Amino acid sequence: MGQFLYKVKDKNGNSLTGFVEAASKREAVNSIAAEGYFILEMTPVNKRKTVLIYHVPVDSVIRFTQKLHAMLKAGVAILSSLKILWEQTEDKQLQMILSEVITDLGRGMLFSMSLKKYPSVFPPTYINLIEVGERGGDLVGVLQRVIDHLAQERDVVQKVKRALVYPAIVLVVTVLVIVVMLTLVVPVFRNVFEKLNIDLPPITQMLLDLSAGFLRYWWVGLILAVVGFLLIGRYRSTHEGRMKIDFLKTRLPLAGGVIRVSALARFIHSLRALVASGININDALIGAERSFGNLYLERKMKVANPLIAKGGRISDSLKETSLFPLFVIQMISIGENSGMLIEMLKILGDFLDEEIDYEIHKLTTALGPTVVVIVGGVVLFVLASIYFPIFTLWSTFGK
């Protein structure tokens, strides 16, 4: 049996994409045509698509889950629901995934097992909750928890992204100011100084040489920047590289605090969702650690797993990771002692969400003066370098 990637149109003219398995291309064409679709393309896939090719926005995953929840709640069978959603989804990547999931379910595979093939789209918490729903026969109820968890995690990620946009804009503006000064402002005064034929102070000469070098060799800098970007990307694709870069992210001045707190918030939200669904604490911790989104923090978290497996307390095990503030550890300990761990995790999740806002406030508050100092310093340096010889020349004329 071979696998074929097809593109078709339905009776309403909507374009659909998916995979089908068949002994030959003719059989694949006949199989799809029998379902009433107009075939646009049928391409054999020699090597099964890997999970790395799929990138589906979290909003698309949430909408898919919401629609699946509504259809299952209305009594529609899961296979029929997935077929309808496959036809309706506008995200082509998700459409291809659903096509393969439908094929897997048709062979008798569990929904959760099929989703495990796409970890870049469906995180461990999502799959673990689906498994709980399948085992307990309450997939509808679990899907609502999945929707709430995904929405909560999306809000945390969006907060962080919005916070980090500001430093990026600051960096871009600073670079643009420097480039404009070196390419447009300084060359004008260099021509003036050459016509006057005067001796220039070292600071002015340094600025003129810097401007001339930039105008002459800007392409070298561009090449070095592109090569550096590619090398960093290649290094980050390795396990060691990603580990070190993720570590550096958590140590960034100001922004590192936002990254650390948001990672802890995602972990607590995931842990609560899994524990509330009845998953044992050891499996819940393993599933939740992937929600960090940071390989360095995930490795630190693994210290707790063997301690929990030996029957240790959650609070004591998390304390050994050195990741969590003492306040968080103490609150979890109180939750364990009182038998209200789930409720305590909810309180901690809300607290950490507020901490994210506080860290973002610190970041934006500190960056305001920093921008003024950096940009103002660059402009002041250029102006001082340019006007110092002019003032000197006027003083000479005055004498």
BALOBA-1460 file (C-alpha; in Angstrom, 3 decimals):
// residues 399
<rec num="1" residu="m" x="0.000" y="0.000" z="0.000"/>
<rec num="2" residu="g" x="1.237" y="3.450" z="-0.893"/>
<rec num="3" residu="q" x="0.269" y="6.864" z="0.362"/>
<rec num="4" residu="f" x="-0.977" y="9.652" z="-1.895"/>
<rec num="5" residu="l" x="-1.424" y="13.368" z="-1.261"/>
<rec num="6" residu="y" x="-4.520" y="14.671" z="-3.012"/>
<rec num="7" residu="k" x="-6.114" y="18.034" z="-3.714"/>
<rec num="8" residu="v" x="-9.792" y="18.054" z="-4.619"/>
<rec num="9" residu="k" x="-12.856" y="20.271" z="-4.892"/>
<rec num="10" residu="d" x="-16.199" y="19.423" z="-3.348"/>
<rec num="11" residu="k" x="-19.635" y="20.096" z="-4.836"/>
<rec num="12" residu="n" x="-19.571" y="23.654" z="-3.454"/>
<rec num="13" residu="g" x="-16.206" y="24.420" z="-5.075"/>
<rec num="14" residu="n" x="-14.219" y="24.350" z="-1.826"/>
<rec num="15" residu="s" x="-10.616" y="23.126" z="-2.085"/>
<rec num="16" residu="l" x="-9.694" y="20.201" z="0.168"/>
<rec num="17" residu="t" x="-6.376" y="18.488" z="0.877"/>
<rec num="18" residu="g" x="-5.615" y="15.130" z="2.451"/>
<rec num="19" residu="f" x="-3.909" y="11.744" z="2.321"/>
<rec num="20" residu="v" x="-5.238" y="8.418" z="1.124"/>
<rec num="21" residu="e" x="-3.669" y="4.959" z="1.119"/>
<rec num="22" residu="a" x="-4.113" y="2.733" z="-1.910"/>
<rec num="23" residu="a" x="-2.309" y="-0.002" z="-3.850"/>
<rec num="24" residu="s" x="-1.922" y="2.255" z="-6.902"/>
<rec num="25" residu="k" x="-2.592" y="5.781" z="-8.094"/>
<rec num="26" residu="r" x="-5.591" y="4.573" z="-10.114"/>
<rec num="27" residu="e" x="-7.096" y="2.967" z="-7.024"/>
<rec num="28" residu="a" x="-6.489" y="6.162" z="-5.042"/>
<rec num="29" residu="v" x="-8.183" y="8.257" z="-7.732"/>
<rec num="30" residu="n" x="-11.165" y="5.901" z="-7.880"/>
<rec num="31" residu="s" x="-11.463" y="5.886" z="-4.088"/>
<rec num="32" residu="i" x="-11.616" y="9.686" z="-3.819"/>
<rec num="33" residu="a" x="-13.788" y="10.120" z="-6.923"/>
<rec num="34" residu="a" x="-16.305" y="7.654" z="-5.493"/>
<rec num="35" residu="e" x="-16.905" y="10.075" z="-2.614"/>
<rec num="36" residu="g" x="-18.050" y="12.739" z="-5.078"/>
<rec num="37" residu="y" x="-14.948" y="14.938" z="-5.156"/>
<rec num="38" residu="f" x="-13.403" y="16.499" z="-8.272"/>
<rec num="39" residu="i" x="-9.714" y="15.576" z="-8.249"/>
<rec num="40" residu="l" x="-7.235" y="18.359" z="-8.970"/>
<rec num="41" residu="e" x="-4.031" y="16.575" z="-8.021"/>
<rec num="42" residu="m" x="-2.944" y="13.135" z="-6.845"/>
<rec num="43" residu="t" x="0.722" y="12.830" z="-5.860"/>
<rec num="44" residu="p" x="2.431" y="9.697" z="-4.501"/>
<rec num="45" residu="v" x="4.286" y="10.196" z="-1.218"/>
<rec num="46" residu="n" x="7.429" y="8.085" z="-1.184"/>
<rec num="47" residu="k" x="8.302" y="8.907" z="2.396"/>
<rec num="48" residu="r" x="5.677" y="9.514" z="5.030"/>
<rec num="49" residu="k" x="5.406" y="13.134" z="6.032"/>
<rec num="50" residu="t" x="7.158" y="13.871" z="9.308"/>
<rec num="51" residu="v" x="5.518" y="15.758" z="12.138"/>
<rec num="52" residu="l" x="7.971" y="18.630" z="11.707"/>
<rec num="53" residu="i" x="6.301" y="19.854" z="8.522"/>
<rec num="54" residu="y" x="3.109" y="20.762" z="10.347"/>
<rec num="55" residu="h" x="2.622" y="24.193" z="11.835"/>
<rec num="56" residu="v" x="-0.928" y="25.028" z="12.863"/>
<rec num="57" residu="p" x="-1.737" y="28.260" z="14.763"/>
<rec num="58" residu="v" x="-3.142" y="27.657" z="18.235"/>
<rec num="59" residu="d" x="-6.274" y="29.624" z="17.293"/>
<rec num="60" residu="s" x="-6.995" y="27.070" z="14.560"/>
<rec num="61" residu="v" x="-6.536" y="24.214" z="17.039"/>
<rec num="62" residu="i" x="-8.897" y="25.910" z="19.513"/>
<rec num="63" residu="r" x="-11.568" y="26.458" z="16.840"/>
<rec num="64" residu="f" x="-11.245" y="22.835" z="15.723"/>
<rec num="65" residu="t" x="-11.605" y="21.604" z="19.303"/>
<rec num="66" residu="q" x="-14.593" y="23.864" z="19.941"/>
<rec num="67" residu="k" x="-16.394" y="22.572" z="16.849"/>
<rec num="68" residu="l" x="-15.551" y="18.952" z="17.676"/>
<rec num="69" residu="h" x="-16.872" y="19.460" z="21.214"/>
<rec num="70" residu="a" x="-20.137" y="20.942" z="19.896"/>
<rec num="71" residu="m" x="-20.691" y="18.119" z="17.410"/>
<rec num="72" residu="l" x="-19.947" y="15.340" z="19.899"/>
<rec num="73" residu="k" x="-22.210" y="17.043" z="22.440"/>
<rec num="74" residu="a" x="-24.963" y="17.029" z="19.801"/>
<rec num="75" residu="g" x="-24.561" y="13.258" z="19.443"/>
<rec num="76" residu="v" x="-22.598" y="13.105" z="16.177"/>
<rec num="77" residu="a" x="-20.119" y="10.204" z="16.041"/>
<rec num="78" residu="i" x="-16.459" y="11.188" z="16.269"/>
<rec num="79" residu="l" x="-15.522" y="9.814" z="12.834"/>
<rec num="80" residu="s" x="-18.419" y="11.655" z="11.176"/>
<rec num="81" residu="s" x="-17.530" y="14.811" z="13.113"/>
<rec num="82" residu="l" x="-13.911" y="14.689" z="11.931"/>
<rec num="83" residu="k" x="-14.977" y="14.191" z="8.311"/>
<rec num="84" residu="i" x="-17.247" y="17.243" z="8.500"/>
<rec num="85" residu="l" x="-14.497" y="19.323" z="10.128"/>
<rec num="86" residu="w" x="-12.006" y="18.136" z="7.512"/>
<rec num="87" residu="e" x="-14.263" y="19.560" z="4.820"/>
<rec num="88" residu="q" x="-14.897" y="22.819" z="6.684"/>
<rec num="89" residu="t" x="-11.447" y="23.768" z="7.994"/>
<rec num="90" residu="e" x="-9.631" y="26.537" z="6.137"/>
<rec num="91" residu="d" x="-6.181" y="25.650" z="7.496"/>
<rec num="92" residu="k" x="-4.564" y="23.357" z="4.924"/>
<rec num="93" residu="q" x="-2.024" y="21.974" z="7.390"/>
<rec num="94" residu="l" x="-4.780" y="21.022" z="9.830"/>
<rec num="95" residu="q" x="-6.792" y="19.613" z="6.946"/>
<rec num="96" residu="m" x="-3.987" y="17.208" z="6.042"/>
<rec num="97" residu="i" x="-3.656" y="16.138" z="9.666"/>
<rec num="98" residu="l" x="-7.385" y="15.485" z="9.965"/>
<rec num="99" residu="s" x="-7.252" y="13.401" z="6.791"/>
<rec num="100" residu="e" x="-4.667" y="11.110" z="8.378"/>
<rec num="101" residu="v" x="-6.512" y="11.041" z="11.711"/>
<rec num="102" residu="i" x="-9.687" y="9.956" z="9.895"/>
<rec num="103" residu="t" x="-7.717" y="7.158" z="8.205"/>
<rec num="104" residu="d" x="-6.274" y="6.060" z="11.564"/>
<rec num="105" residu="l" x="-9.690" y="6.012" z="13.236"/>
<rec num="106" residu="g" x="-11.067" y="4.037" z="10.313"/>
<rec num="107" residu="r" x="-8.492" y="1.333" z="11.108"/>
<rec num="108" residu="g" x="-9.613" y="1.233" z="14.740"/>
<rec num="109" residu="m" x="-6.909" y="3.440" z="16.262"/>
<rec num="110" residu="l" x="-7.816" y="5.578" z="19.265"/>
<rec num="111" residu="f" x="-8.217" y="9.318" z="18.691"/>
<rec num="112" residu="s" x="-5.517" y="10.130" z="21.250"/>
<rec num="113" residu="m" x="-3.048" y="7.677" z="19.703"/>
<rec num="114" residu="s" x="-3.504" y="9.273" z="16.290"/>
<rec num="115" residu="l" x="-2.984" y="12.780" z="17.695"/>
<rec num="116" residu="k" x="0.317" y="11.684" z="19.283"/>
<rec num="117" residu="k" x="1.836" y="11.650" z="15.796"/>
<rec num="118" residu="y" x="1.575" y="15.460" z="15.701"/>
<rec num="119" residu="p" x="3.236" y="16.793" z="18.887"/>
<rec num="120" residu="s" x="4.029" y="20.109" z="17.219"/>
<rec num="121" residu="v" x="0.289" y="20.738" z="16.863"/>
<rec num="122" residu="f" x="-1.283" y="18.889" z="19.803"/>
<rec num="123" residu="p" x="0.758" y="19.355" z="23.028"/>
<rec num="124" residu="p" x="1.113" y="16.567" z="25.630"/>
<rec num="125" residu="t" x="-1.515" y="18.116" z="27.907"/>
<rec num="126" residu="y" x="-4.035" y="18.054" z="25.049"/>
<rec num="127" residu="i" x="-3.354" y="14.397" z="24.274"/>
<rec num="128" residu="n" x="-3.264" y="13.312" z="27.934"/>
<rec num="129" residu="l" x="-6.656" y="14.895" z="28.558"/>
<rec num="130" residu="i" x="-8.100" y="13.199" z="25.463"/>
<rec num="131" residu="e" x="-6.779" y="9.859" z="26.763"/>
<rec num="132" residu="v" x="-8.542" y="10.473" z="30.085"/>
<rec num="133" residu="g" x="-11.781" y="11.234" z="28.254"/>
<rec num="134" residu="e" x="-11.514" y="8.066" z="26.168"/>
<rec num="135" residu="r" x="-10.831" y="5.893" z="29.209"/>
<rec num="136" residu="g" x="-13.629" y="7.433" z="31.255"/>
<rec num="137" residu="g" x="-16.137" y="7.648" z="28.426"/>
<rec num="138" residu="d" x="-16.495" y="11.424" z="28.873"/>
<rec num="139" residu="l" x="-14.748" y="12.855" z="25.825"/>
<rec num="140" residu="v" x="-17.258" y="15.709" z="25.602"/>
<rec num="141" residu="g" x="-16.556" y="16.896" z="29.150"/>
<rec num="142" residu="v" x="-12.800" y="16.593" z="28.704"/>
<rec num="143" residu="l" x="-12.865" y="18.554" z="25.431"/>
<rec num="144" residu="q" x="-14.336" y="21.520" z="27.300"/>
<rec num="145" residu="r" x="-11.374" y="21.365" z="29.709"/>
<rec num="146" residu="v" x="-9.035" y="21.187" z="26.739"/>
<rec num="147" residu="i" x="-10.640" y="24.295" z="25.227"/>
<rec num="148" residu="d" x="-10.345" y="26.226" z="28.492"/>
<rec num="149" residu="h" x="-6.713" y="25.168" z="28.931"/>
<rec num="150" residu="l" x="-5.715" y="26.070" z="25.358"/>
<rec num="151" residu="a" x="-7.381" y="29.479" z="25.629"/>
<rec num="152" residu="q" x="-5.623" y="30.149" z="28.929"/>
<rec num="153" residu="e" x="-2.233" y="29.119" z="27.538"/>
<rec num="154" residu="r" x="-2.781" y="31.202" z="24.405"/>
<rec num="155" residu="d" x="-3.478" y="34.277" z="26.541"/>
<rec num="156" residu="v" x="-0.220" y="33.742" z="28.459"/>
<rec num="157" residu="v" x="1.811" y="33.361" z="25.256"/>
<rec num="158" residu="q" x="0.217" y="36.437" z="23.688"/>
<rec num="159" residu="k" x="1.031" y="38.502" z="26.773"/>
<rec num="160" residu="v" x="4.687" y="37.534" z="26.475"/>
<rec num="161" residu="k" x="4.804" y="38.192" z="22.734"/>
<rec num="162" residu="r" x="3.290" y="41.646" z="23.176"/>
<rec num="163" residu="a" x="5.802" y="42.402" z="25.921"/>
<rec num="164" residu="l" x="8.782" y="41.345" z="23.789"/>
<rec num="165" residu="v" x="7.628" y="43.367" z="20.777"/>
<rec num="166" residu="y" x="8.620" y="46.591" z="22.560"/>
<rec num="167" residu="p" x="12.311" y="45.657" z="23.037"/>
<rec num="168" residu="a" x="12.424" y="44.526" z="19.407"/>
<rec num="169" residu="i" x="11.053" y="47.902" z="18.253"/>
<rec num="170" residu="v" x="13.585" y="49.697" z="20.455"/>
<rec num="171" residu="l" x="16.427" y="47.744" z="18.862"/>
<rec num="172" residu="v" x="15.169" y="48.423" z="15.332"/>
<rec num="173" residu="v" x="14.709" y="52.150" z="16.003"/>
<rec num="174" residu="t" x="18.209" y="52.435" z="17.489"/>
<rec num="175" residu="v" x="19.772" y="50.682" z="14.502"/>
<rec num="176" residu="l" x="17.807" y="52.886" z="12.064"/>
<rec num="177" residu="v" x="18.936" y="56.065" z="13.847"/>
<rec num="178" residu="i" x="22.559" y="54.970" z="13.620"/>
<rec num="179" residu="v" x="22.244" y="54.020" z="9.936"/>
<rec num="180" residu="v" x="20.545" y="57.321" z="9.029"/>
<rec num="181" residu="m" x="23.213" y="59.291" z="10.846"/>
<rec num="182" residu="l" x="26.089" y="57.434" z="9.174"/>
<rec num="183" residu="t" x="24.643" y="57.414" z="5.652"/>
<rec num="184" residu="l" x="22.775" y="60.735" z="5.356"/>
<rec num="185" residu="v" x="23.903" y="63.211" z="8.007"/>
<rec num="186" residu="v" x="27.630" y="62.591" z="8.442"/>
<rec num="187" residu="p" x="28.542" y="62.515" z="4.682"/>
<rec num="188" residu="v" x="27.128" y="66.044" z="4.235"/>
<rec num="189" residu="f" x="29.431" y="67.453" z="6.916"/>
<rec num="190" residu="r" x="32.374" y="65.422" z="5.652"/>
<rec num="191" residu="n" x="32.160" y="67.322" z="2.337"/>
<rec num="192" residu="v" x="32.033" y="70.609" z="4.237"/>
<rec num="193" residu="f" x="35.108" y="69.724" z="6.295"/>
<rec num="194" residu="e" x="37.035" y="68.663" z="3.192"/>
<rec num="195" residu="k" x="36.342" y="72.025" z="1.504"/>
<rec num="196" residu="l" x="37.414" y="73.935" z="4.614"/>
<rec num="197" residu="n" x="40.599" y="71.838" z="4.795"/>
<rec num="198" residu="i" x="40.857" y="72.044" z="8.583"/>
<rec num="199" residu="d" x="42.392" y="69.766" z="11.174"/>
<rec num="200" residu="l" x="39.726" y="67.631" z="12.773"/>
<rec num="201" residu="p" x="39.673" y="66.415" z="16.379"/>
<rec num="202" residu="p" x="40.045" y="62.618" z="16.886"/>
<rec num="203" residu="i" x="36.362" y="62.135" z="17.777"/>
<rec num="204" residu="t" x="35.234" y="63.785" z="14.537"/>
<rec num="205" residu="q" x="37.757" y="61.894" z="12.435"/>
<rec num="206" residu="m" x="36.627" y="58.632" z="14.011"/>
<rec num="207" residu="l" x="32.995" y="59.394" z="13.114"/>
<rec num="208" residu="l" x="33.904" y="60.283" z="9.513"/>
<rec num="209" residu="d" x="35.989" y="57.112" z="9.116"/>
<rec num="210" residu="l" x="33.131" y="55.052" z="10.561"/>
<rec num="211" residu="s" x="30.677" y="56.606" z="8.108"/>
<rec num="212" residu="a" x="32.996" y="56.109" z="5.131"/>
<rec num="213" residu="g" x="33.671" y="52.505" z="6.106"/>
<rec num="214" residu="f" x="29.968" y="51.819" z="6.502"/>
<rec num="215" residu="l" x="29.124" y="53.317" z="3.086"/>
<rec num="216" residu="r" x="31.922" y="51.384" z="1.399"/>
<rec num="217" residu="y" x="31.599" y="48.008" z="3.147"/>
<rec num="218" residu="w" x="27.922" y="47.834" z="4.171"/>
<rec num="219" residu="w" x="27.552" y="44.683" z="2.075"/>
<rec num="220" residu="v" x="30.183" y="42.946" z="4.209"/>
<rec num="221" residu="g" x="28.157" y="43.669" z="7.312"/>
<rec num="222" residu="l" x="25.015" y="42.391" z="5.603"/>
<rec num="223" residu="i" x="26.717" y="39.137" z="4.612"/>
<rec num="224" residu="l" x="28.098" y="38.661" z="8.124"/>
<rec num="225" residu="a" x="24.633" y="39.282" z="9.590"/>
<rec num="226" residu="v" x="23.002" y="36.711" z="7.276"/>
<rec num="227" residu="v" x="25.743" y="34.132" z="7.921"/>
<rec num="228" residu="g" x="25.499" y="34.741" z="11.668"/>
<rec num="229" residu="f" x="21.717" y="34.328" z="11.564"/>
<rec num="230" residu="l" x="22.035" y="31.039" z="9.659"/>
<rec num="231" residu="l" x="24.732" y="29.717" z="12.004"/>
<rec num="232" residu="i" x="22.667" y="30.567" z="15.075"/>
<rec num="233" residu="g" x="19.640" y="28.870" z="13.491"/>
<rec num="234" residu="r" x="21.671" y="25.759" z="12.740"/>
<rec num="235" residu="y" x="23.152" y="25.728" z="16.245"/>
<rec num="236" residu="r" x="19.700" y="26.116" z="17.767"/>
<rec num="237" residu="s" x="18.472" y="23.088" z="15.809"/>
<rec num="238" residu="t" x="20.857" y="20.908" z="17.852"/>
<rec num="239" residu="h" x="19.890" y="19.721" z="21.332"/>
<rec num="240" residu="e" x="22.918" y="21.368" z="22.951"/>
<rec num="241" residu="g" x="22.367" y="24.617" z="21.067"/>
<rec num="242" residu="r" x="18.706" y="24.876" z="21.977"/>
<rec num="243" residu="m" x="19.548" y="24.086" z="25.599"/>
<rec num="244" residu="k" x="22.078" y="26.929" z="25.826"/>
<rec num="245" residu="i" x="19.910" y="29.439" z="23.955"/>
<rec num="246" residu="d" x="16.889" y="28.608" z="26.109"/>
<rec num="247" residu="f" x="19.086" y="29.077" z="29.186"/>
<rec num="248" residu="l" x="20.217" y="32.496" z="27.929"/>
<rec num="249" residu="k" x="16.590" y="33.497" z="27.340"/>
<rec num="250" residu="t" x="15.830" y="33.021" z="31.020"/>
<rec num="251" residu="r" x="18.820" y="35.210" z="31.951"/>
<rec num="252" residu="l" x="18.055" y="38.170" z="29.678"/>
<rec num="253" residu="p" x="17.952" y="41.489" z="31.531"/>
<rec num="254" residu="l" x="14.302" y="42.460" z="32.198"/>
<rec num="255" residu="a" x="12.850" y="40.207" z="29.461"/>
<rec num="256" residu="g" x="14.170" y="37.100" z="31.234"/>
<rec num="257" residu="g" x="11.767" y="37.695" z="34.120"/>
<rec num="258" residu="v" x="8.790" y="37.730" z="31.743"/>
<rec num="259" residu="i" x="9.965" y="34.500" z="30.092"/>
<rec num="260" residu="r" x="10.540" y="32.673" z="33.398"/>
<rec num="261" residu="v" x="7.254" y="33.651" z="35.030"/>
<rec num="262" residu="s" x="5.198" y="32.888" z="31.905"/>
<rec num="263" residu="a" x="6.813" y="29.429" z="31.673"/>
<rec num="264" residu="l" x="5.928" y="28.711" z="35.319"/>
<rec num="265" residu="a" x="2.356" y="29.921" z="34.729"/>
<rec num="266" residu="r" x="1.917" y="27.585" z="31.742"/>
<rec num="267" residu="f" x="3.295" y="24.685" z="33.796"/>
<rec num="268" residu="i" x="0.923" y="25.317" z="36.728"/>
<rec num="269" residu="h" x="-2.087" y="25.657" z="34.390"/>
<rec num="270" residu="s" x="-1.184" y="22.391" z="32.629"/>
<rec num="271" residu="l" x="-0.560" y="20.560" z="35.908"/>
<rec num="272" residu="r" x="-3.928" y="21.658" z="37.277"/>
<rec num="273" residu="a" x="-5.776" y="20.569" z="34.129"/>
<rec num="274" residu="l" x="-4.156" y="17.127" z="34.201"/>
<rec num="275" residu="v" x="-4.582" y="16.527" z="37.946"/>
<rec num="276" residu="a" x="-8.205" y="17.697" z="37.785"/>
<rec num="277" residu="s" x="-8.850" y="15.097" z="35.089"/>
<rec num="278" residu="g" x="-7.739" y="12.272" z="37.371"/>
<rec num="279" residu="i" x="-4.254" y="11.630" z="35.990"/>
<rec num="280" residu="n" x="-1.803" y="10.442" z="38.661"/>
<rec num="281" residu="i" x="0.621" y="13.105" z="39.804"/>
<rec num="282" residu="n" x="3.740" y="11.503" z="38.301"/>
<rec num="283" residu="d" x="2.233" y="11.319" z="34.808"/>
<rec num="284" residu="a" x="0.758" y="14.788" z="35.270"/>
<rec num="285" residu="l" x="4.187" y="16.260" z="36.034"/>
<rec num="286" residu="i" x="5.731" y="14.543" z="33.003"/>
<rec num="287" residu="g" x="2.944" y="15.833" z="30.782"/>
<rec num="288" residu="a" x="3.024" y="19.349" z="32.217"/>
<rec num="289" residu="e" x="6.797" y="19.836" z="31.915"/>
<rec num="290" residu="r" x="6.533" y="20.077" z="28.129"/>
<rec num="291" residu="s" x="4.336" y="23.161" z="28.567"/>
<rec num="292" residu="f" x="7.395" y="25.162" z="29.679"/>
<rec num="293" residu="g" x="8.318" y="25.661" z="26.032"/>
<rec num="294" residu="n" x="11.925" y="25.895" z="27.194"/>
<rec num="295" residu="l" x="14.317" y="22.933" z="27.016"/>
<rec num="296" residu="y" x="16.504" y="24.218" z="29.845"/>
<rec num="297" residu="l" x="13.539" y="24.516" z="32.222"/>
<rec num="298" residu="e" x="12.249" y="21.105" z="31.138"/>
<rec num="299" residu="r" x="15.596" y="19.517" z="32.041"/>
<rec num="300" residu="k" x="15.590" y="21.225" z="35.449"/>
<rec num="301" residu="m" x="12.064" y="19.952" z="36.030"/>
<rec num="302" residu="k" x="13.098" y="16.330" z="35.460"/>
<rec num="303" residu="v" x="14.788" y="16.389" z="38.875"/>
<rec num="304" residu="a" x="11.327" y="16.141" z="40.453"/>
<rec num="305" residu="n" x="10.157" y="13.054" z="38.536"/>
<rec num="306" residu="p" x="12.146" y="10.352" z="40.375"/>
<rec num="307" residu="l" x="11.309" y="11.951" z="43.732"/>
<rec num="308" residu="i" x="7.587" y="11.835" z="42.951"/>
<rec num="309" residu="a" x="7.913" y="8.272" z="41.655"/>
<rec num="310" residu="k" x="9.353" y="7.262" z="45.041"/>
<rec num="311" residu="g" x="6.322" y="8.693" z="46.816"/>
<rec num="312" residu="g" x="7.729" y="12.116" z="47.663"/>
<rec num="313" residu="r" x="5.540" y="15.154" z="48.219"/>
<rec num="314" residu="i" x="4.911" y="17.431" z="45.249"/>
<rec num="315" residu="s" x="6.048" y="20.543" z="47.102"/>
<rec num="316" residu="d" x="9.318" y="18.910" z="48.249"/>
<rec num="317" residu="s" x="10.003" y="17.570" z="44.756"/>
<rec num="318" residu="l" x="9.380" y="20.933" z="43.065"/>
<rec num="319" residu="k" x="11.607" y="22.632" z="45.627"/>
<rec num="320" residu="e" x="14.539" y="20.494" z="44.453"/>
<rec num="321" residu="t" x="14.239" y="21.907" z="40.923"/>
<rec num="322" residu="s" x="15.111" y="25.454" z="42.109"/>
<rec num="323" residu="l" x="12.622" y="26.778" z="39.548"/>
<rec num="324" residu="f" x="9.741" y="27.838" z="41.748"/>
<rec num="325" residu="p" x="9.559" y="30.754" z="44.194"/>
<rec num="326" residu="l" x="9.229" y="29.793" z="47.856"/>
<rec num="327" residu="f" x="5.714" y="31.229" z="47.910"/>
<rec num="328" residu="v" x="4.602" y="28.784" z="45.180"/>
<rec num="329" residu="i" x="6.167" y="25.826" z="47.020"/>
<rec num="330" residu="q" x="4.471" y="26.800" z="50.278"/>
<rec num="331" residu="m" x="1.069" y="27.200" z="48.621"/>
<rec num="332" residu="i" x="1.342" y="23.772" z="46.985"/>
<rec num="333" residu="s" x="2.339" y="22.297" z="50.354"/>
<rec num="334" residu="i" x="-0.763" y="23.832" z="51.925"/>
<rec num="335" residu="g" x="-2.877" y="22.376" z="49.121"/>
<rec num="336" residu="e" x="-1.414" y="18.917" z="49.724"/>
<rec num="337" residu="n" x="-1.976" y="19.095" z="53.486"/>
<rec num="338" residu="s" x="-5.553" y="20.313" z="53.141"/>
<rec num="339" residu="g" x="-6.519" y="17.964" z="50.294"/>
<rec num="340" residu="m" x="-7.270" y="20.984" z="48.072"/>
<rec num="341" residu="l" x="-4.371" y="20.720" z="45.626"/>
<rec num="342" residu="i" x="-6.489" y="21.401" z="42.528"/>
<rec num="343" residu="e" x="-8.019" y="24.531" z="44.052"/>
<rec num="344" residu="m" x="-4.579" y="25.709" z="45.184"/>
<rec num="345" residu="l" x="-3.135" y="25.204" z="41.690"/>
<rec num="346" residu="k" x="-5.979" y="27.346" z="40.311"/>
<rec num="347" residu="i" x="-5.100" y="30.113" z="42.786"/>
<rec num="348" residu="l" x="-1.400" y="29.843" z="41.892"/>
<rec num="349" residu="g" x="-2.156" y="29.939" z="38.169"/>
<rec num="350" residu="d" x="-4.137" y="33.170" z="38.612"/>
<rec num="351" residu="f" x="-1.371" y="34.594" z="40.811"/>
<rec num="352" residu="l" x="1.321" y="33.834" z="38.215"/>
<rec num="353" residu="d" x="-0.824" y="35.395" z="35.480"/>
<rec num="354" residu="e" x="-0.815" y="38.594" z="37.555"/>
<rec num="355" residu="e" x="2.950" y="38.239" z="38.035"/>
<rec num="356" residu="i" x="3.352" y="38.190" z="34.247"/>
<rec num="357" residu="d" x="1.569" y="41.548" z="34.074"/>
<rec num="358" residu="y" x="3.876" y="42.864" z="36.813"/>
<rec num="359" residu="e" x="7.025" y="41.672" z="34.992"/>
<rec num="360" residu="i" x="5.766" y="43.210" z="31.753"/>
<rec num="361" residu="h" x="5.153" y="46.492" z="33.588"/>
<rec num="362" residu="k" x="8.723" y="46.408" z="34.931"/>
<rec num="363" residu="l" x="10.047" y="45.726" z="31.438"/>
<rec num="364" residu="t" x="8.188" y="48.575" z="29.746"/>
<rec num="365" residu="t" x="8.889" y="50.995" z="32.605"/>
<rec num="366" residu="a" x="12.627" y="50.326" z="32.496"/>
<rec num="367" residu="l" x="12.866" y="50.405" z="28.714"/>
<rec num="368" residu="g" x="11.392" y="53.897" z="28.428"/>
<rec num="369" residu="p" x="14.398" y="55.712" z="29.963"/>
<rec num="370" residu="t" x="16.749" y="53.196" z="28.340"/>
<rec num="371" residu="v" x="15.493" y="54.150" z="24.891"/>
<rec num="372" residu="v" x="15.963" y="57.840" z="25.623"/>
<rec num="373" residu="v" x="19.501" y="57.272" z="26.894"/>
<rec num="374" residu="i" x="20.602" y="55.049" z="23.994"/>
<rec num="375" residu="v" x="19.063" y="57.017" z="21.134"/>
<rec num="376" residu="g" x="19.874" y="60.334" z="22.784"/>
<rec num="377" residu="g" x="23.460" y="59.206" z="23.376"/>
<rec num="378" residu="v" x="23.922" y="58.248" z="19.727"/>
<rec num="379" residu="v" x="22.504" y="61.567" z="18.496"/>
<rec num="380" residu="l" x="24.543" y="63.548" z="21.038"/>
<rec num="381" residu="f" x="27.760" y="61.765" z="20.015"/>
<rec num="382" residu="v" x="27.154" y="62.516" z="16.333"/>
<rec num="383" residu="l" x="26.226" y="66.142" z="16.930"/>
<rec num="384" residu="a" x="29.179" y="66.720" z="19.258"/>
<rec num="385" residu="s" x="31.558" y="65.163" z="16.733"/>
<rec num="386" residu="i" x="30.195" y="67.339" z="13.935"/>
<rec num="387" residu="y" x="29.848" y="70.679" z="15.701"/>
<rec num="388" residu="f" x="33.035" y="70.593" z="17.763"/>
<rec num="389" residu="p" x="35.307" y="71.486" z="14.805"/>
<rec num="390" residu="i" x="32.755" y="74.068" z="13.618"/>
<rec num="391" residu="f" x="32.764" y="75.812" z="16.997"/>
<rec num="392" residu="t" x="36.573" y="75.653" z="16.989"/>
<rec num="393" residu="l" x="36.650" y="77.266" z="13.546"/>
<rec num="394" residu="w" x="34.299" y="80.068" z="14.644"/>
<rec num="395" residu="s" x="36.494" y="80.714" z="17.672"/>
<rec num="396" residu="t" x="39.510" y="81.042" z="15.372"/>
<rec num="397" residu="f" x="37.691" y="83.527" z="13.119"/>
<rec num="398" residu="g" x="36.637" y="85.525" z="16.153"/>
<rec num="399" residu="k" x="40.238" y="85.982" z="17.204"/>
